Amino acid sequence: MTCEILVLYYSRHGAVRHMAQLVARGVEQVAGAAARVRTVPNVSAVTEVRAPAVPDAGAPYVELKDLVECAGLALGSPTRFGNMAAPLKAFLDSTSELWLKGSLAGKPAAVFTSTSTLHGGQETTLISMMLPLLHHGMLIVGLPYTEPELTLTTSGGTPYGASHTAGPASDAALTEHEKKLCIAQGRRLAEIAVKLSA
Ligand SMILES: Cc1cc2nc3c(=O)[nH]c(=O)nc-3n(C[C@H](O)[C@H](O)[C@H](O)COP(=O)(O)O)c2cc1C
């Protein structure tokens, strides 16, 4: 049976979307694992207008059943003032039905982020993303220093999760170290999910 990992992200300028693709690539490197890539709709002050059910481009919007059906979760968000972005938080706030049933308890989860600046809150954002997952009883999977890029990087990459420093215009490409850490994170999460599902 294939062990599916939900790679769920929000991205406005594309950096976290690129990271999600690399995390998914890492998942797919593991025998018996597959990535299910999903995103969330934007939120705005105008709540009367709903986003179309299917996005114009990119990954489909996530549904609660994706969380239930998948054996693990990789969650990605750009930083917003050192915290996760509202669209992702809004989706997580809609998961109380799953929390009541304990649907996610015991499943492994990992987090990744992108910031403009080097010290602009990568760690705080990653930790803010872990909090609701811990309430759900998920098992947080970090990135160990056995990944050499974690020591070598001079931009993104943390033991709490993969990260990227996108620069003042939010357009810097991911470095080779950042890319390898995204792939390593997906691979590690999938390896653990496959073992737990066995
Ligand atoms: C409202 C808002 C708040 C932000 N807060 C921060 C911040 O606290 N620190 C930082 O370095 N970048 C901050 N940024 C920049 C984004 O996190 C950064 O550009 C990120 O790489 C965007 O990811 P994306 O390309 O996936 O949309 C902020 C951007 C916006 C729009």
The ligand as a Gaussian input file, in Angstrom:
#p B3LYP/6-31G(d) Opt

LIG

0 1
 C        2.598000      40.917000       5.554000
 C        3.972000      40.359000       5.355000
 C        4.780000      40.141000       6.452000
 C        6.074000      39.645000       6.284000
 N        6.856000      39.454000       7.382000
 C        8.145000      39.093000       7.229000
 C        8.995000      38.952000       8.368000
 O        8.588000      39.081000       9.536000
 N       10.298000      38.635000       8.143000
 C       10.808000      38.452000       6.868000
 O       12.001000      38.213000       6.735000
 N        9.998000      38.504000       5.783000
 C        8.689000      38.826000       5.942000
 N        7.857000      38.894000       4.839000
 C        8.376000      38.456000       3.531000
 C        7.920000      37.026000       3.110000
 O        7.841000      36.144000       4.177000
 C        8.924000      36.484000       2.098000
 O        8.942000      37.350000       0.974000
 C        8.647000      35.055000       1.637000
 O        9.806000      34.582000       1.012000
 C        7.483000      34.959000       0.643000
 O        7.262000      33.611000       0.294000
 P        6.469000      33.252000      -1.057000
 O        7.381000      33.601000      -2.206000
 O        6.241000      31.776000      -0.993000
 O        5.199000      34.030000      -1.060000
 C        6.562000      39.371000       4.987000
 C        5.722000      39.573000       3.868000
 C        4.453000      40.072000       4.041000
 C        3.578000      40.295000       2.832000

